[in-house]
Amino acid sequence: MRRFGLFLAGLLAGALIGSLVALLLAPMSGEQLREQARHQTEKVMTDIRSAVEEERKKLEAELEALKTGELEVK
């Protein structure tokens, strides 16, 4: 679970830094820039949702394995 948290934090930090650099260096109008920022935000949120869903499925499978005795508690 800790690895997932670190992954999520790194993903968020990378997205934030990338967005700031794009804002500072972009040769676009304000409207174009806002549209691009909106698109990037939606993409990052989709990536985060996918990562969360994948981790949730893994944890549910592990819980089921614990319940059925297929996996031992460490």
Secondary structure, DSSP 8 states (H G I E B T S, - for coil): -HHHHHHHHHHHHHHHHHHHHHHHH--S-HHHHHHHHHHHHHHHHHHHHHHHHHHHHHHHHHHHHHHHTSS---
